[in-house]
Amino acid sequence: MKRLFFLLVILSFSVSGTYAASIVDSAHDLSGSSTFVSPSDSSIQYGSTDTDRLCVFCHTPHYAKTSAPLWNRSDVTLTDLVAYTSSTFDFTPDYTSGDVPLCMSCHDGDMTRALVNLNGAAPSAVLTPDSGNGRTLTIPGTAAALLGTDFTNDHPVGFVYDHNADSQNALKDVTDAGVAALLRGSNEVWCASCHNVHDPGTDVAGKAPFLRVANTRSDLCLTCHIK
């Protein structure tokens, strides 16, 4: 499992030149210099004026945690989990490992969690929003990015993709090139299967923010699903 985990985070947090766009001024740019505003409410601007650095919100070159490469966020233990279930879903999801705790360190709605190393500040510095310029580090409850720990209405993650185990016969073969490109580790589905945290995508290409495949006419969904 440890080997799988590191394969996963390396794939999802790689900073190689393969990314088509920059996180600068994207929803993942929480720096005080970011110009990003909430698409659901243009009056809300995300970020913290504690620092103008943008990588520091997830990564640090020193004193990093081992949760992911140069990880700069405190470990998160998800409690009160409610897993996705369905009569047509034949797998058992896992929300406690892989990249889920990493993503949920922000996407549970609270981005003020202590960092390991904030721009030379004291260890475990806590991020603070600046009320003077209206920035916030709390995702509004109406935003799609707020997941909480109730996953009953979210696509399941943390399971091995196996088209033979799907009683609906609605999944493409694991050897399909499109499917293989999305799976992580040993044919597993994680947050990083659909999302690339370093590439927000572009509206011009019809690619919604941080999706690995443009979902025009459900292209992303139909990469794996036959129906």
Beta strands, then each sheet from edge to edge (+ up, - down):
strand 1: 37-38
strand 2: 41-46
strand 3: 135-136
strand 4: 159-160
strand 5: 188-189
sheet 1: 1+ 2- 3-
sheet 2: 4+ 5-
end
